[in-house]
Amino acid sequence: MKIGIIGYGSMGKMLLWKFAESGSYDKDSLLIANRTAEKLAETESIATVCSNTELAENADIIFVCLRPGDMKNVLAEIAPCIGKDSLLVTLNGSITFEMIKKVVDHKTAKVIPSVTAEINRSQTIVCYNDLVKQADKDILISLLGIIGEVIELPEEEVGMGSELVSCMPGFIAAVFDVICTAAEKHTDIPRGDIVKMVLNTMCGTGALMLDKDMSFEEVVSRVATKGGITEEGTKVIYDQFPMTAEELFNKTLEKRKITAEKAKGSFE
């Protein structure tokens, strides 16, 4: 099986190197194309550099890792070259199957990885158009298993799914950045140590909840004994943070709508 990746930006680069590092695909099995060919010099030991059309002609799975504004032209370019049994995969949540169909009517999947794919812990969102068969899904899920777990959602839920897995590392980092900064004001512990303590505790708490199938409420009740110190802190969070969380999703989902409308315009 040959895997093709069009676009060597952050996601295209990550996928190519992860597939190569897995040991399952050699240079002849990995095809890469990019508008700026010079950027591909570092890939020559692990992949075969192609034009967009050469890649589309030869790849069994074609990942298109491009910005919305570049997507239509590239899809139009490769449309006549895609094999009938090949699977087209886009990595842009703003581009709908309806938009893609206007340019190329082919079996297509949409994939949204997370930055945690860097450590093979991605929660990768995937959805499919009506032309994709179960055999195609099985192959794609196996391939994406290299970078973590795969979560299938209907297309209309991909936006919120992206908030929860693709955007969430940024949200979490921002929240704990604020917490660590606040903690600095009350201690002489160096910031680096504060950050390490918080991150290790965060990772440990997540592992505990997943391993023991514990809810958030169960963890709170285990730590926040009635009338104790932790209870005072959790009260503040439950009283004040819900408004912040609600505003966070209001803002990001509204931005997502605007981005989708702009992407739609690029296909008209």
C-alpha positions as CSV (number, residue, x, y, z in Angstrom):
1,M,0.0,0.0,0.0
2,K,1.3,3.5,-0.9
3,I,0.5,6.5,1.2
4,G,0.6,9.9,-0.4
5,I,0.8,13.3,1.4
6,I,0.2,16.6,-0.4
7,G,1.4,19.5,1.7
8,Y,4.4,19.6,4.0
9,G,3.2,21.9,6.6
10,S,2.9,21.0,10.3
11,M,0.4,18.2,9.9
12,G,1.7,16.8,6.6
13,K,5.2,16.8,8.1
14,M,4.1,15.1,11.3
15,L,2.2,12.4,9.4
16,L,5.0,11.6,7.0
17,W,7.6,11.2,9.7
18,K,5.3,9.2,12.0
19,F,4.4,6.8,9.2
20,A,8.1,6.5,8.4
21,E,9.2,6.0,12.0
22,S,6.6,3.2,12.5
23,G,8.8,1.0,10.3
24,S,5.8,-0.2,8.4
25,Y,6.4,1.9,5.3
26,D,9.6,2.3,3.3
27,K,10.7,5.1,0.9
28,D,8.8,3.6,-2.0
29,S,5.6,3.3,0.1
30,L,5.6,7.0,1.2
31,L,5.0,9.7,-1.4
32,I,5.2,13.4,-0.7
33,A,4.4,16.5,-2.7
34,N,4.6,20.2,-1.8
35,R,4.3,23.5,-3.6
36,T,7.8,24.5,-2.4
37,A,10.0,21.6,-3.5
38,E,13.0,22.8,-1.6
39,K,11.3,22.0,1.7
40,L,11.3,18.4,0.8
41,A,15.0,17.9,0.8
42,E,14.9,16.5,4.3
43,T,12.4,13.9,3.3
44,E,14.5,12.3,0.5
45,S,15.7,9.5,2.8
46,I,12.2,8.4,3.9
47,A,9.9,9.3,1.0
48,T,9.6,9.6,-2.8
49,V,9.1,13.2,-3.9
50,C,6.4,13.6,-6.5
51,S,4.2,16.2,-8.2
52,N,0.6,16.4,-7.0
53,T,-0.6,14.5,-10.1
54,E,2.1,11.7,-9.8
55,L,1.2,11.2,-6.2
56,A,-2.6,11.0,-6.9
57,E,-2.0,8.5,-9.7
58,N,0.1,6.1,-7.5
59,A,-1.1,6.5,-3.9
60,D,-3.8,4.2,-2.4
61,I,-4.5,6.8,0.3
62,I,-4.1,10.5,-0.5
63,F,-3.8,12.9,2.4
64,V,-4.4,16.5,1.4
65,C,-2.9,18.7,4.2
66,L,-3.6,22.2,2.9
67,R,-5.2,25.5,4.0
68,P,-8.8,26.0,2.9
69,G,-7.8,28.6,0.3
70,D,-5.5,26.2,-1.5
71,M,-7.7,23.1,-1.3
72,K,-10.0,23.7,-4.3
73,N,-7.3,24.2,-6.9
74,V,-5.3,21.2,-5.7
75,L,-8.4,18.9,-5.7
76,A,-9.2,20.1,-9.2
77,E,-5.7,19.3,-10.3
78,I,-5.6,15.8,-8.9
79,A,-9.2,14.8,-9.5
80,P,-8.6,13.2,-13.0
81,C,-5.6,11.2,-11.6
82,I,-7.2,9.6,-8.5
83,G,-7.6,5.9,-8.8
84,K,-11.1,4.6,-8.4
85,D,-10.1,2.4,-5.4
86,S,-8.0,5.1,-3.7
87,L,-9.2,6.9,-0.6
88,L,-9.0,10.7,-0.5
89,V,-8.4,12.1,3.0
90,T,-8.5,15.8,3.9
91,L,-7.2,17.4,7.0
92,N,-9.3,20.5,7.3
93,G,-12.4,20.6,9.4
94,S,-13.8,23.7,7.5
95,I,-14.0,21.9,4.2
96,T,-17.2,19.8,4.0
97,F,-17.9,16.8,1.9
98,E,-20.5,18.9,0.0
99,M,-17.8,21.3,-1.0
100,I,-15.3,18.6,-2.1
101,K,-18.0,16.9,-4.2
102,K,-18.3,20.0,-6.3
103,V,-14.7,19.4,-7.4
104,V,-14.2,15.6,-7.1
105,D,-16.9,13.1,-6.5
106,H,-14.9,10.3,-4.8
107,K,-14.8,8.3,-1.6
108,T,-13.4,10.8,1.0
109,A,-12.6,10.9,4.7
110,K,-11.9,13.8,6.9
111,V,-9.3,13.5,9.6
112,I,-8.5,15.9,12.5
113,P,-5.4,14.8,14.5
114,S,-4.1,16.3,17.7
115,V,-0.7,17.7,18.4
116,T,-0.4,14.8,20.9
117,A,0.3,12.6,17.8
118,E,3.9,13.7,18.3
119,I,4.0,11.1,21.2
120,N,1.6,8.7,19.5
121,R,-1.3,9.8,21.9
122,S,-3.5,11.6,19.4
123,Q,-7.3,11.3,19.7
124,T,-7.9,11.6,16.0
125,I,-11.3,12.6,14.8
126,V,-12.5,10.9,11.5
127,C,-15.6,11.0,9.4
128,Y,-16.5,9.7,6.0
129,N,-18.7,10.5,3.0
130,D,-21.3,8.0,1.8
131,L,-18.9,6.4,-0.8
132,V,-16.5,5.1,1.8
133,K,-16.8,1.3,2.4
134,Q,-16.0,-0.5,5.7
135,A,-12.8,-2.0,4.2
136,D,-11.6,1.6,3.5
137,K,-12.4,2.6,7.1
138,D,-10.6,-0.4,8.5
139,I,-7.4,0.4,6.5
140,L,-7.5,4.1,7.5
141,I,-8.1,3.4,11.2
142,S,-5.2,0.9,11.2
143,L,-3.0,3.5,9.6
144,L,-4.0,6.3,12.0
145,G,-3.5,3.9,14.9
146,I,0.2,4.7,14.4
147,I,-0.4,8.1,16.0
148,G,-3.0,7.2,18.6
149,E,-6.7,6.4,19.0
150,V,-9.3,7.0,16.3
151,I,-12.8,8.5,17.1
152,E,-15.4,8.3,14.4
153,L,-18.0,11.1,14.4
154,P,-20.7,12.3,12.0
155,E,-19.6,15.2,10.0
156,E,-21.9,17.7,11.8
157,E,-20.1,16.9,15.1
158,V,-16.5,17.2,13.8
159,G,-16.4,20.9,14.9
160,M,-17.1,20.2,18.5
161,G,-15.0,17.0,18.3
162,S,-12.1,19.2,17.1
163,E,-12.6,21.5,20.1
164,L,-12.3,18.6,22.5
165,V,-9.2,16.9,21.0
166,S,-7.4,19.1,18.5
167,C,-7.9,22.5,20.3
168,M,-7.9,21.1,23.8
169,P,-4.1,20.8,24.3
170,G,-4.0,24.6,23.7
171,F,-6.9,25.2,26.1
172,I,-5.3,22.9,28.8
173,A,-1.9,24.5,28.4
174,A,-3.5,28.0,28.8
175,V,-5.4,27.0,31.9
176,F,-2.4,25.5,33.6
177,D,-0.2,28.4,32.6
178,V,-2.6,30.7,34.5
179,I,-2.6,28.3,37.5
180,C,1.2,28.1,37.6
181,T,1.5,31.9,37.3
182,A,-0.9,32.4,40.1
183,A,1.0,29.9,42.3
184,E,4.3,31.7,41.7
185,K,2.9,34.7,43.7
186,H,2.6,32.5,46.8
187,T,5.8,30.6,46.9
188,D,9.6,30.7,46.4
189,I,9.5,27.4,44.4
190,P,11.0,28.0,41.0
191,R,8.5,28.2,38.1
192,G,10.2,25.3,36.3
193,D,9.5,23.1,39.4
194,I,6.0,24.4,39.7
195,V,5.2,23.6,36.1
196,K,6.8,20.1,36.4
197,M,4.8,19.3,39.6
198,V,1.5,20.5,38.0
199,L,2.1,18.6,34.7
200,N,3.0,15.4,36.4
201,T,0.0,15.6,38.6
202,M,-2.2,16.4,35.7
203,C,-0.9,13.4,33.7
204,G,-1.2,11.2,36.8
205,T,-4.8,12.3,37.4
206,G,-5.8,11.6,33.8
207,A,-4.2,8.1,34.0
208,L,-5.9,7.4,37.3
209,M,-9.3,8.3,35.9
210,L,-8.9,6.3,32.8
211,D,-7.4,3.2,34.5
212,K,-10.0,3.2,37.3
213,D,-12.9,4.5,35.2
214,M,-13.4,7.4,37.6
215,S,-15.5,10.4,37.0
216,F,-14.4,14.0,37.7
217,E,-16.8,14.1,40.6
218,E,-15.3,10.9,42.1
219,V,-11.8,12.4,42.0
220,V,-13.0,15.6,43.6
221,S,-14.7,13.7,46.4
222,R,-11.6,11.6,47.0
223,V,-9.4,14.6,47.4
224,A,-11.7,17.4,48.7
225,T,-12.7,16.1,52.1
226,K,-15.6,18.0,53.6
227,G,-14.5,21.2,55.3
228,G,-10.9,20.7,54.1
229,I,-8.5,22.8,52.1
230,T,-9.1,21.2,48.7
231,E,-12.8,21.8,49.1
232,E,-12.2,25.6,49.3
233,G,-10.4,25.5,46.0
234,T,-12.9,23.3,44.2
235,K,-15.7,25.6,45.3
236,V,-14.0,28.5,43.6
237,I,-13.6,26.5,40.4
238,Y,-17.2,25.3,40.3
239,D,-18.5,28.8,41.1
240,Q,-16.4,30.9,38.7
241,F,-14.9,28.7,36.0
242,P,-18.2,27.6,34.3
243,M,-18.7,31.1,32.9
244,T,-15.2,31.0,31.4
245,A,-15.7,27.6,29.9
246,E,-19.0,28.6,28.3
247,E,-17.5,31.8,26.9
248,L,-14.5,29.7,25.5
249,F,-16.8,27.5,23.5
250,N,-19.0,30.4,22.4
251,K,-16.0,32.2,21.0
252,T,-14.3,29.2,19.4
253,L,-17.4,27.7,17.8
254,E,-18.4,31.1,16.4
255,K,-14.9,31.5,14.9
256,R,-15.3,28.0,13.5
257,K,-18.6,29.1,11.7
258,I,-16.8,32.2,10.3
259,T,-13.9,30.0,9.1
260,A,-16.4,27.5,7.5
261,E,-18.2,30.3,5.6
262,K,-14.9,31.7,4.3
263,A,-13.9,28.1,3.2
264,K,-17.3,27.7,1.5
265,G,-16.6,31.0,-0.4
266,S,-13.3,29.6,-1.7
267,F,-15.2,26.7,-3.4
268,E,-17.8,28.9,-5.2
